[in-house]
Amino acid sequence: MYIGALPTFIYKYQKAELNDYIGSSLRFSIGSTFNDIYDGEIYPGAESIQGINTLKKQFIYCTSKSSHNNIMWGNYAENHTGFCIAYNPRLLIAETNTAWADSIRYTDSPLLDDIDDLDYGGLISPENIDNMQYQPLTLPNMVKFQFRKEKAWQYEEEFRLVLAEPNNDKNSNIDVSISPKSIEKIIFGHRASPELIKDVMERFYDSHIMFFKATPSKTEYKIRSDTFLYLQDNEIKANQSTELSRLINRYIINARRDALQKELLVAFKHGYIDLDSLTDMGNIL
């Protein structure tokens, strides 16, 4: 297993029509299906390297380290009508049996780069993911090509997962089963329909998943996700508050190691405790 530095969340922008697959499966694809011709189909400067054709057969799942990107919402969430899923990266890597996971390095020209000089992570065993004292082994140069792209794509802030086994059956994609446990937030697009929002919120009402609505900033080119959504009397309610959003995110992160904080978060989501109680408990824990 190879894992680079993990972000707090990894995000997947999706069209509204894909909501049925939330928490059930992820579609990994080979590079030749991507919208970047130089990502998985042609590797400039590396086409003559032995084994490069095997690399082109790897199944890849692309995510982003940001949920605030206007272009990503427009391109991948169908003009802001879809949604964005926030995953716990450690759980998702484990669930999908990912072999390689890291952020993309963006460069001006592949012919001017020394692949050895680019800052990559290293090889690590699954049991050592959280071991800060563990010294990962150096990543083989061949694998590094999977995590390098043209600088024009850097707005995507991509973090990708790659499966170990190459595609030897000429399939362009593979669906990998997951459970909802790796999902921590779902952010609905600014133009998402009330029907989509309510359907998804009702489906995952009893889960730990928290819901937010994306809203365009009026002071900068940035899509915010600080509008908390909840169901009350079978109606969608909203609370737009940066402080509340930060508090919920803190609970989500702490709940990864503390089951009590997850229970408190769900209780707040269902209206069993109020914001003041959640804040007070957060200061104590």
C-alpha positions in Angstrom: 0.0 0.0 0.0 1.2 3.5 -0.8 -0.4 6.5 0.9 0.6 10.1 0.7 -0.4 12.9 3.2 -4.2 12.5 3.8 -6.5 15.5 3.8 -9.2 15.8 6.5 -11.9 15.0 3.9 -11.9 14.0 0.3 -14.8 15.2 -1.8 -16.6 13.7 -4.8 -18.8 16.0 -6.9 -21.7 14.1 -8.4 -24.7 14.6 -10.7 -28.1 14.4 -9.1 -29.0 11.3 -11.1 -26.2 9.4 -9.3 -27.8 9.8 -5.9 -29.0 6.2 -5.8 -25.4 5.0 -5.6 -24.6 7.0 -2.4 -23.0 4.7 0.1 -23.3 1.6 -2.0 -20.6 1.7 -4.7 -17.8 3.7 -6.3 -16.9 3.6 -10.0 -13.2 3.3 -10.6 -12.1 3.9 -14.3 -9.0 3.6 -16.4 -7.2 6.8 -17.6 -8.3 6.5 -21.2 -11.8 7.4 -20.2 -10.7 10.7 -18.5 -11.2 14.2 -19.9 -7.4 14.7 -19.8 -5.6 13.0 -22.6 -2.4 13.1 -20.7 -3.8 11.3 -17.7 -3.6 7.6 -18.0 -3.6 7.4 -21.8 -0.4 9.2 -22.8 2.5 9.9 -20.4 4.8 12.4 -22.1 8.4 11.6 -21.5 7.6 8.2 -20.1 6.1 6.3 -23.1 9.2 4.2 -23.6 9.6 3.2 -19.9 9.1 -0.5 -19.3 5.8 -1.3 -17.6 4.1 2.0 -18.6 1.3 0.1 -20.4 0.5 -1.9 -17.3 0.2 1.4 -15.5 -2.4 2.6 -18.0 -4.6 -0.4 -17.0 -5.0 0.6 -13.4 -8.4 1.5 -12.1 -8.5 5.1 -10.7 -11.0 7.0 -8.5 -10.7 10.8 -8.6 -11.7 13.0 -5.7 -10.9 16.6 -4.6 -9.5 18.1 -1.5 -12.0 21.0 -1.7 -15.7 21.4 -1.7 -15.6 25.2 -2.4 -14.6 25.1 -6.1 -17.1 26.9 -8.4 -15.7 25.2 -11.5 -15.9 21.8 -10.0 -19.5 22.4 -8.9 -20.3 23.5 -12.5 -18.4 20.7 -14.3 -19.0 17.7 -12.2 -22.2 18.4 -10.2 -24.2 19.4 -13.3 -24.2 23.2 -12.9 -24.7 23.1 -9.2 -27.8 20.9 -9.3 -26.0 17.8 -7.9 -24.2 17.1 -4.7 -20.8 16.6 -3.2 -19.9 13.7 -0.8 -17.3 14.2 1.9 -15.5 11.0 2.7 -13.3 10.0 5.6 -10.2 9.2 3.5 -8.8 6.5 5.8 -12.1 4.6 5.9 -12.6 4.9 2.1 -9.1 3.6 1.4 -9.7 0.6 3.6 -13.2 -0.1 2.2 -12.1 0.0 -1.4 -8.8 -2.0 -0.8 -7.0 0.9 -2.4 -3.3 0.2 -3.1 -2.1 3.8 -4.0 -3.6 7.0 -2.7 -2.1 10.5 -2.9 -2.6 14.1 -4.0 -1.8 15.0 -7.6 1.4 17.0 -8.3 0.9 19.6 -11.0 3.8 20.5 -13.3 4.5 22.9 -16.2 6.1 20.3 -18.4 6.7 16.6 -17.8 9.9 16.8 -19.9 11.4 19.4 -17.6 10.7 17.5 -14.4 12.9 15.1 -12.5 10.4 12.6 -11.2 12.8 11.9 -8.3 12.6 15.6 -7.1 8.8 15.7 -6.9 7.5 15.4 -3.3 5.6 12.2 -2.9 4.6 10.0 0.0 5.8 6.4 0.4 4.9 2.8 0.8 3.1 2.0 4.0 1.3 -1.1 5.5 -2.4 -0.6 6.4 -1.8 -1.1 10.1 0.7 1.8 10.1 -1.5 4.5 8.5 -1.9 6.3 11.8 1.6 5.5 13.1 3.4 8.9 13.1 6.8 7.2 13.9 6.6 4.9 10.8 9.0 5.7 8.0 7.4 4.8 4.7 9.5 3.2 2.0 10.3 5.3 -1.1 7.6 5.1 -3.8 8.8 3.4 -7.0 9.2 5.9 -9.9 6.7 4.0 -12.0 3.9 4.7 -9.6 4.7 8.4 -9.4 3.5 8.9 -13.0 0.0 8.1 -11.8 0.1 11.2 -9.5 1.4 13.9 -11.9 -0.7 16.1 -14.2 -0.5 19.3 -16.2 -0.6 22.5 -14.2 -3.8 23.6 -16.1 -5.7 21.1 -14.0 -4.5 22.2 -10.6 -7.8 24.0 -9.8 -9.2 20.5 -9.2 -7.0 19.9 -6.1 -7.2 16.2 -6.9 -6.6 13.3 -4.5 -6.8 9.9 -6.2 -7.2 6.3 -5.2 -5.8 3.6 -7.4 -6.5 -0.2 -7.2 -3.6 -2.7 -7.3 -4.8 -5.1 -9.9 -4.5 -4.0 -13.5 -7.5 -4.3 -15.9 -6.8 -7.3 -18.0 -10.3 -7.7 -19.4 -10.5 -4.6 -21.4 -13.1 -3.1 -19.1 -13.2 0.7 -18.9 -14.4 0.8 -15.3 -15.2 -1.3 -12.3 -17.8 -0.8 -9.5 -16.4 -1.3 -6.0 -18.9 -1.9 -3.1 -18.7 0.4 -0.1 -21.0 1.1 2.9 -22.2 4.5 4.1 -19.8 4.4 7.1 -17.0 6.2 5.1 -19.4 9.1 4.3 -19.3 12.0 6.8 -21.1 14.8 5.0 -23.3 15.4 2.0 -23.3 18.9 0.5 -26.1 19.7 -1.9 -25.5 22.1 -4.8 -26.9 25.6 -4.7 -29.4 24.7 -7.4 -30.2 21.2 -6.1 -33.9 20.5 -6.2 -35.9 20.2 -2.9 -37.0 16.7 -4.1 -33.3 15.5 -4.3 -32.4 17.0 -1.0 -35.3 15.6 0.9 -35.0 12.1 -0.7 -31.4 11.8 0.3 -31.9 13.3 3.8 -34.8 10.9 4.5 -32.8 7.9 3.2 -29.9 8.6 5.6 -31.9 10.2 8.4 -30.9 7.5 11.0 -27.2 7.6 10.0 -24.3 9.7 11.3 -24.1 11.6 8.0 -24.5 15.4 8.3 -26.1 17.5 5.5 -25.2 20.9 4.2 -26.2 23.3 1.3 -23.7 25.0 -0.9 -24.1 28.8 -1.2 -22.1 31.2 -3.4 -20.1 33.8 -1.4 -21.0 37.4 -2.1 -17.5 38.7 -1.3 -15.2 36.3 -3.2 -15.3 33.6 -5.9 -15.9 30.7 -3.5 -18.7 28.3 -2.9 -19.4 28.0 0.8 -20.8 25.0 2.6 -21.9 26.5 5.9 -25.6 26.1 5.6 -26.6 23.2 7.9 -29.7 21.2 6.8 -32.0 19.1 9.0 -35.4 17.7 8.9 -38.1 18.9 11.3 -41.8 17.8 11.1 -40.9 16.3 7.7 -39.7 19.6 6.3 -36.2 20.7 5.3 -34.9 23.4 7.7 -31.7 25.4 7.2 -29.3 27.2 9.6 -26.6 29.2 7.9 -23.7 29.8 10.3 -20.0 29.6 9.9 -19.5 28.9 13.6 -22.1 26.1 13.5 -20.4 24.6 10.5 -17.0 24.7 12.2 -18.5 23.1 15.3 -20.1 20.2 13.4 -16.8 19.6 11.4 -14.9 19.5 14.7 -17.4 16.9 16.1 -17.1 14.9 12.9 -13.3 14.7 13.1 -13.3 13.9 16.8 -16.0 11.3 16.3 -13.6 9.2 14.3 -12.0 8.2 17.6 -14.7 9.0 20.1 -18.1 7.3 19.7 -19.7 9.6 22.2 -19.1 12.6 20.0 -20.8 10.8 17.1 -23.8 10.0 19.3 -24.1 13.7 20.3 -23.8 14.8 16.7 -26.7 12.5 15.7 -28.7 13.6 18.6 -28.3 17.2 17.5 -29.2 16.3 13.9 -32.4 14.8 15.2 -33.3 17.7 17.4 -32.8 15.8 20.7 -30.2 18.4 22.0 -30.0 22.1 21.1 -27.0 24.1 19.8 -26.1 25.4 23.2 -25.9 21.9 24.6 -23.8 20.7 21.7 -21.5 23.7 22.1 -21.1 23.1 25.9 -20.4 19.4 25.4 -17.9 20.2 22.7 -16.0 22.5 25.2 -16.0 19.7 27.8 -14.9 16.8 25.6 
